[in-house]
Amino acid sequence: MKAQETRGTVSAEPRTQREQLTAFLRERGIARLAEIRRAGVTAATVSRLEREGFVTKLGRGLYQLADAAPDGNHSLAEAAKRVPKGVICLVSALAFHGITDQMPRRVWIAIGPKEWKPQIDYPPLRIVRFADKFLRDGVETHDIEGVSVPIFGVAKTIADVFRHRRSVGIDIAVPALKEALRQRKATPSEISACAMRSGVWNALRPYLEAFTADG
């Protein structure tokens, strides 16, 4: 009697833990150990592959593939993983958007007024507490090394650096405003609207008017 043919789709051969981890980190870029374990890869496998030089441990519980090409904004991606509820802000946001020549040694990141303040060794952070209404306004999401990183937009960041001009420095805030306008990364109306919502219109207005006086 002829054997009955097996019908249906042939299942794919199970992937090894190394292959699972490779696929996961290729997609995510940087991942926490808890995320990796939820993806089906054991902590023992991660530890072994780290010893073999297959993955790199960026810090406590944070990993990426050893052959990953680092982005110029790599520290922002790490910070986003370390502080999931934070938003890249102020000088770090200015630098990301290319409207300042400042190269901050620490990642400026905003958190809510009651959020836990993270204590980590790397990347070095400059934590700034924003009221909830300021933390929710003007947030963009950018992909950096496969990580979705929340960063305040240009107009919002300009308003923020004027609101925090005592800690940031007016000598950084004013040139950033001028550069944002020069590069047309934000319009005067967008900046003025953010400044009004942030309560810094009176401080920002003279500079905006001076920079736009010639059209």
TORKOL-4160 file (C-alpha; in steps of 0.2 Angstrom, whole numbers, padded with zeros to 4 digits, m for minus):
215
<pt num="1" X="0000" Y="0000" Z="0000"/>
<pt num="2" X="0007" Y="0017" Z="m0005"/>
<pt num="3" X="0011" Y="0028" Z="0010"/>
<pt num="4" X="0000" Y="0042" Z="0012"/>
<pt num="5" X="0008" Y="0059" Z="0007"/>
<pt num="6" X="0010" Y="0071" Z="0021"/>
<pt num="7" X="0000" Y="0087" Z="0017"/>
<pt num="8" X="0003" Y="0104" Z="0023"/>
<pt num="9" X="0018" Y="0116" Z="0025"/>
<pt num="10" X="0034" Y="0109" Z="0030"/>
<pt num="11" X="0040" Y="0118" Z="0046"/>
<pt num="12" X="0056" Y="0127" Z="0046"/>
<pt num="13" X="0071" Y="0120" Z="0056"/>
<pt num="14" X="0072" Y="0128" Z="0073"/>
<pt num="15" X="0085" Y="0142" Z="0074"/>
<pt num="16" X="0100" Y="0140" Z="0086"/>
<pt num="17" X="0101" Y="0152" Z="0101"/>
<pt num="18" X="0115" Y="0161" Z="0092"/>
<pt num="19" X="0104" Y="0164" Z="0076"/>
<pt num="20" X="0090" Y="0170" Z="0087"/>
<pt num="21" X="0101" Y="0182" Z="0096"/>
<pt num="22" X="0109" Y="0188" Z="0080"/>
<pt num="23" X="0092" Y="0191" Z="0071"/>
<pt num="24" X="0085" Y="0200" Z="0087"/>
<pt num="25" X="0100" Y="0212" Z="0089"/>
<pt num="26" X="0101" Y="0215" Z="0070"/>
<pt num="27" X="0083" Y="0222" Z="0072"/>
<pt num="28" X="0084" Y="0230" Z="0089"/>
<pt num="29" X="0102" Y="0237" Z="0088"/>
<pt num="30" X="0104" Y="0238" Z="0107"/>
<pt num="31" X="0094" Y="0227" Z="0119"/>
<pt num="32" X="0092" Y="0224" Z="0137"/>
<pt num="33" X="0095" Y="0207" Z="0144"/>
<pt num="34" X="0077" Y="0206" Z="0149"/>
<pt num="35" X="0071" Y="0209" Z="0131"/>
<pt num="36" X="0083" Y="0196" Z="0125"/>
<pt num="37" X="0077" Y="0183" Z="0137"/>
<pt num="38" X="0059" Y="0187" Z="0132"/>
<pt num="39" X="0064" Y="0184" Z="0114"/>
<pt num="40" X="0069" Y="0166" Z="0119"/>
<pt num="41" X="0087" Y="0168" Z="0121"/>
<pt num="42" X="0094" Y="0162" Z="0138"/>
<pt num="43" X="0105" Y="0173" Z="0149"/>
<pt num="44" X="0118" Y="0158" Z="0149"/>
<pt num="45" X="0119" Y="0159" Z="0130"/>
<pt num="46" X="0121" Y="0178" Z="0131"/>
<pt num="47" X="0135" Y="0176" Z="0143"/>
<pt num="48" X="0144" Y="0163" Z="0133"/>
<pt num="49" X="0143" Y="0173" Z="0117"/>
<pt num="50" X="0150" Y="0188" Z="0126"/>
<pt num="51" X="0165" Y="0178" Z="0131"/>
<pt num="52" X="0167" Y="0172" Z="0113"/>
<pt num="53" X="0167" Y="0190" Z="0107"/>
<pt num="54" X="0151" Y="0188" Z="0097"/>
<pt num="55" X="0141" Y="0201" Z="0107"/>
<pt num="56" X="0147" Y="0216" Z="0117"/>
<pt num="57" X="0141" Y="0221" Z="0134"/>
<pt num="58" X="0139" Y="0240" Z="0134"/>
<pt num="59" X="0135" Y="0241" Z="0152"/>
<pt num="60" X="0125" Y="0232" Z="0165"/>
<pt num="61" X="0112" Y="0221" Z="0156"/>
<pt num="62" X="0114" Y="0230" Z="0139"/>
<pt num="63" X="0120" Y="0222" Z="0124"/>
<pt num="64" X="0124" Y="0224" Z="0105"/>
<pt num="65" X="0132" Y="0213" Z="0092"/>
<pt num="66" X="0151" Y="0215" Z="0092"/>
<pt num="67" X="0151" Y="0219" Z="0073"/>
<pt num="68" X="0138" Y="0233" Z="0074"/>
<pt num="69" X="0144" Y="0249" Z="0066"/>
<pt num="70" X="0142" Y="0262" Z="0079"/>
<pt num="71" X="0132" Y="0278" Z="0074"/>
<pt num="72" X="0138" Y="0295" Z="0078"/>
<pt num="73" X="0123" Y="0296" Z="0090"/>
<pt num="74" X="0127" Y="0280" Z="0098"/>
<pt num="75" X="0126" Y="0287" Z="0116"/>
<pt num="76" X="0109" Y="0293" Z="0113"/>
<pt num="77" X="0103" Y="0276" Z="0108"/>
<pt num="78" X="0111" Y="0269" Z="0124"/>
<pt num="79" X="0103" Y="0283" Z="0135"/>
<pt num="80" X="0086" Y="0279" Z="0127"/>
<pt num="81" X="0088" Y="0261" Z="0133"/>
<pt num="82" X="0094" Y="0265" Z="0150"/>
<pt num="83" X="0080" Y="0278" Z="0153"/>
<pt num="84" X="0065" Y="0271" Z="0143"/>
<pt num="85" X="0053" Y="0286" Z="0149"/>
<pt num="86" X="0066" Y="0299" Z="0145"/>
<pt num="87" X="0067" Y="0311" Z="0131"/>
<pt num="88" X="0084" Y="0318" Z="0123"/>
<pt num="89" X="0083" Y="0336" Z="0126"/>
<pt num="90" X="0093" Y="0353" Z="0127"/>
<pt num="91" X="0111" Y="0353" Z="0121"/>
<pt num="92" X="0110" Y="0334" Z="0116"/>
<pt num="93" X="0095" Y="0338" Z="0105"/>
<pt num="94" X="0103" Y="0353" Z="0098"/>
<pt num="95" X="0118" Y="0343" Z="0093"/>
<pt num="96" X="0107" Y="0329" Z="0086"/>
<pt num="97" X="0098" Y="0342" Z="0075"/>
<pt num="98" X="0115" Y="0350" Z="0069"/>
<pt num="99" X="0111" Y="0367" Z="0076"/>
<pt num="100" X="0125" Y="0369" Z="0088"/>
<pt num="101" X="0144" Y="0367" Z="0088"/>
<pt num="102" X="0143" Y="0361" Z="0106"/>
<pt num="103" X="0148" Y="0342" Z="0109"/>
<pt num="104" X="0141" Y="0338" Z="0125"/>
<pt num="105" X="0151" Y="0326" Z="0136"/>
<pt num="106" X="0135" Y="0320" Z="0144"/>
<pt num="107" X="0118" Y="0315" Z="0136"/>
<pt num="108" X="0105" Y="0328" Z="0141"/>
<pt num="109" X="0089" Y="0318" Z="0145"/>
<pt num="110" X="0072" Y="0324" Z="0152"/>
<pt num="111" X="0062" Y="0314" Z="0164"/>
<pt num="112" X="0046" Y="0318" Z="0173"/>
<pt num="113" X="0045" Y="0327" Z="0190"/>
<pt num="114" X="0042" Y="0311" Z="0199"/>
<pt num="115" X="0052" Y="0298" Z="0189"/>
<pt num="116" X="0065" Y="0288" Z="0197"/>
<pt num="117" X="0082" Y="0296" Z="0193"/>
<pt num="118" X="0093" Y="0282" Z="0185"/>
<pt num="119" X="0111" Y="0279" Z="0193"/>
<pt num="120" X="0122" Y="0272" Z="0179"/>
<pt num="121" X="0140" Y="0273" Z="0174"/>
<pt num="122" X="0138" Y="0274" Z="0155"/>
<pt num="123" X="0133" Y="0284" Z="0146"/>
<pt num="124" X="0136" Y="0299" Z="0157"/>
<pt num="125" X="0119" Y="0308" Z="0159"/>
<pt num="126" X="0113" Y="0325" Z="0163"/>
<pt num="127" X="0096" Y="0323" Z="0170"/>
<pt num="128" X="0084" Y="0337" Z="0169"/>
<pt num="129" X="0066" Y="0336" Z="0176"/>
<pt num="130" X="0052" Y="0343" Z="0165"/>
<pt num="131" X="0034" Y="0346" Z="0170"/>
<pt num="132" X="0023" Y="0333" Z="0162"/>
<pt num="133" X="0016" Y="0346" Z="0150"/>
<pt num="134" X="0033" Y="0350" Z="0144"/>
<pt num="135" X="0038" Y="0332" Z="0143"/>
<pt num="136" X="0024" Y="0327" Z="0131"/>
<pt num="137" X="0026" Y="0342" Z="0119"/>
<pt num="138" X="0036" Y="0342" Z="0103"/>
<pt num="139" X="0043" Y="0324" Z="0105"/>
<pt num="140" X="0049" Y="0316" Z="0089"/>
<pt num="141" X="0055" Y="0298" Z="0087"/>
<pt num="142" X="0071" Y="0294" Z="0078"/>
<pt num="143" X="0079" Y="0277" Z="0073"/>
<pt num="144" X="0097" Y="0276" Z="0079"/>
<pt num="145" X="0105" Y="0259" Z="0077"/>
<pt num="146" X="0088" Y="0251" Z="0077"/>
<pt num="147" X="0083" Y="0259" Z="0093"/>
<pt num="148" X="0068" Y="0271" Z="0093"/>
<pt num="149" X="0074" Y="0286" Z="0102"/>
<pt num="150" X="0063" Y="0300" Z="0108"/>
<pt num="151" X="0070" Y="0317" Z="0105"/>
<pt num="152" X="0062" Y="0334" Z="0106"/>
<pt num="153" X="0060" Y="0343" Z="0089"/>
<pt num="154" X="0070" Y="0358" Z="0084"/>
<pt num="155" X="0057" Y="0372" Z="0088"/>
<pt num="156" X="0053" Y="0364" Z="0105"/>
<pt num="157" X="0072" Y="0362" Z="0109"/>
<pt num="158" X="0075" Y="0380" Z="0105"/>
<pt num="159" X="0061" Y="0385" Z="0117"/>
<pt num="160" X="0068" Y="0373" Z="0130"/>
<pt num="161" X="0085" Y="0380" Z="0129"/>
<pt num="162" X="0078" Y="0398" Z="0132"/>
<pt num="163" X="0068" Y="0391" Z="0147"/>
<pt num="164" X="0084" Y="0383" Z="0154"/>
<pt num="165" X="0095" Y="0396" Z="0149"/>
<pt num="166" X="0103" Y="0398" Z="0166"/>
<pt num="167" X="0109" Y="0380" Z="0165"/>
<pt num="168" X="0112" Y="0379" Z="0147"/>
<pt num="169" X="0119" Y="0396" Z="0144"/>
<pt num="170" X="0112" Y="0410" Z="0133"/>
<pt num="171" X="0128" Y="0410" Z="0123"/>
<pt num="172" X="0122" Y="0393" Z="0117"/>
<pt num="173" X="0103" Y="0396" Z="0116"/>
<pt num="174" X="0105" Y="0412" Z="0105"/>
<pt num="175" X="0117" Y="0405" Z="0091"/>
<pt num="176" X="0106" Y="0389" Z="0091"/>
<pt num="177" X="0091" Y="0399" Z="0087"/>
<pt num="178" X="0100" Y="0409" Z="0073"/>
<pt num="179" X="0106" Y="0392" Z="0066"/>
<pt num="180" X="0089" Y="0384" Z="0066"/>
<pt num="181" X="0082" Y="0398" Z="0056"/>
<pt num="182" X="0097" Y="0399" Z="0044"/>
<pt num="183" X="0096" Y="0380" Z="0040"/>
<pt num="184" X="0077" Y="0382" Z="0039"/>
<pt num="185" X="0075" Y="0368" Z="0052"/>
<pt num="186" X="0060" Y="0377" Z="0060"/>
<pt num="187" X="0050" Y="0392" Z="0055"/>
<pt num="188" X="0048" Y="0408" Z="0065"/>
<pt num="189" X="0030" Y="0403" Z="0068"/>
<pt num="190" X="0034" Y="0386" Z="0074"/>
<pt num="191" X="0047" Y="0393" Z="0086"/>
<pt num="192" X="0036" Y="0407" Z="0093"/>
<pt num="193" X="0022" Y="0394" Z="0096"/>
<pt num="194" X="0033" Y="0383" Z="0106"/>
<pt num="195" X="0040" Y="0398" Z="0115"/>
<pt num="196" X="0023" Y="0404" Z="0120"/>
<pt num="197" X="0018" Y="0386" Z="0126"/>
<pt num="198" X="0034" Y="0385" Z="0136"/>
<pt num="199" X="0031" Y="0403" Z="0144"/>
<pt num="200" X="0048" Y="0410" Z="0137"/>
<pt num="201" X="0041" Y="0421" Z="0123"/>
<pt num="202" X="0046" Y="0437" Z="0131"/>
<pt num="203" X="0064" Y="0431" Z="0133"/>
<pt num="204" X="0065" Y="0423" Z="0115"/>
<pt num="205" X="0055" Y="0437" Z="0106"/>
<pt num="206" X="0069" Y="0450" Z="0104"/>
<pt num="207" X="0081" Y="0438" Z="0096"/>
<pt num="208" X="0068" Y="0430" Z="0085"/>
<pt num="209" X="0063" Y="0448" Z="0079"/>
<pt num="210" X="0081" Y="0453" Z="0076"/>
<pt num="211" X="0085" Y="0437" Z="0066"/>
<pt num="212" X="0070" Y="0439" Z="0055"/>
<pt num="213" X="0070" Y="0458" Z="0053"/>
<pt num="214" X="0078" Y="0457" Z="0035"/>
<pt num="215" X="0065" Y="0443" Z="0030"/>
